[in-house]
């Protein structure tokens, strides 16, 4: 995420300056909303995730110690809120006993001209937990053990969800290619 937060905005946010808080929100809205849309099934749910995350960011801004990038600190809060959202929506979970899950070898690469919104649409069509696992693993870079802890599932179940996501996305890409 290439977001530059000027130091004066950060300082003013620490002082609970409403104008600075609004500036911070506006600077981060677009890239953070894109991230939220990867976890939510619709724009309203994504906006809920984003607003809860910003509430946490603005009320805990004094906890940022200055170590590491401020945007990275904010992103971590955002991902945690998104994971909480996935966990809270139990009705979207897909449970299946898993003995072994294997990675799918040789996945075809999506067409370079496939629009970003088409990929986002495909991700939203995945079953809820399956999409969350895919995002956490493939996009955010978490390990299966971390994902399992975050979502309250087993590591094998995390691997299965990733396998399912790849399989479903592959089918969607093949379907798109034939249109």
N, C-alpha and C positions, 0 to 999 in steps of 0.2 A: 504494500500500500504506500503510495507516494503522496503522503499528506504532510505538509509542513505546518507546524503549529508555532507561530511566533511566541517568543518568551513573554512578551507583554500580555498576550491573551491568557497564557497559562497563569501568570502572576495575578491577573485580574480575576480569573476564575477561582483561584485560591481565596480571594477576598469576597467571593460570592457576588461579583459584579454581574448583574443580569444581562447587560449588553455583551459582555465578553463570553458569557455562557452561550448566548445565542450565536455569536460568531463561531465559537467552537463547534456547536451543533451544525451550523451551515457548512463549515469547512469539511466536516466528516460525514455529512448526511449521505451523499451519493455512494461513496465506497462502502460505508457501513451498511447501508440499505441493501446493496448488492450481496454482501455477506449474509445478512439476515434472510434474504430471499432464498438462499441456499438451504436454510433450515426450516422455513415456514412453507405452508401449502398455499398461502395467498398473501397479498400485499398488506391486508389488515393485520394479520398475525405477525408479519415481518415488522410492521410499524410498532406493534406492541413490544416485540423483542427489543427493537432499537430504543424505544422510549424508556423501557425498564433499564436497559444498559446505561443510557445516558443519565438516568436518575442515580444509578450506582456510581457512575464516573464522577458526577458533580458532587455527590454527597461524600465521596471517599477520596477526593482529589488530594487531600492532605496526606494520604497514605502513599502517594507516589513519592519515592525517595530521590528521584533524579538519576537512578541507576538504570541504564537501558533507555530505549526510546520511549517517549511518552505515548506515541501512537501504538506501539507494541503493548504497553500497559493497558491502554484503552481497549485494544483488540482482544486481549486476554479476558477482560471483563465481559465484552460482547459475546465471545464464544461461550463463556461460562453461563451467561444468561440464556443463550440459545440452547445449550445442553440442558439447562434446567427446564426450559420450555418443552424440549423433547421428552424428558423424563416425566413431566407433569401431564403430558397427553398420552396416558396409558392406552387409551382406546386405539391409538395409531400403531401400537407395537405389534409386531408379528413374531410370535413365538413358534419355534419349531425345534424339536430335539435335534441336536447336531453332534454326531460322533466325530466327524472330521470335515474340515472345510479346506479346500485347496484353492490357490490362486489360479486364475485362468491364464494359461500361457498364450502368447502371441496375439494380444488384442489388436484389432485393426485400429488405425488412427483415424479420427474423424476428419472429414473433408475440411480443408483449410478455409473454405468459404462458408462453412456452417456458422451462422450468426450466433453471437453470444446469447441473445435472448432465446434462441432455439435450444441451446444447451441448458439454459436455466429452466426452460419449460420442461425439458426432459427430466431434469433433476427433481422438479416439483411433482412429477408424475410417479416418482418412485414411492413405494410404501414408506411411511414416515421414518421409522427407525433405520431402515435400509439407506435412505437418503442421508440421514444424519451421520451414520457410520461412514458412508462414502465421503462426505464432506470433511469429517474429522481426520480420516486417514489420507485421502488423496489430495485434499486441498490444504488442510491445516497442518498435516504432517505428524499427527499423533500416532503412537504405536497402539496395537490392538489391546495390550494390557491397560494402557491409559484410557482408551475408549470404553473398555469394559467397566472400569471403575467409574468413569463419568456417567455412563448410561445405566449402570446397575444390571449389566448382562455379563455373560461369561466371555472369556477371550475367544473361545471357539465360536460362540454365537456372533461375535463381532466379525470374525473371519467369514462366517457364512453370509452375513449381511453384505459384506464387501463383495463377495463372490456373486451374490444375487444382484447387487447394484450393477456390477460390470456386465453381467449376463443381460439384464433388462435394458441397460443403456446400449449394449451392442445390438439388441433387437430393434430398439428405437432408431439407432443410426442406420441400420440396414433398411428399415422401413422408409426412412427419410431419403436414402440414396435411390430408392426405386421410384420415388414420386416425381 
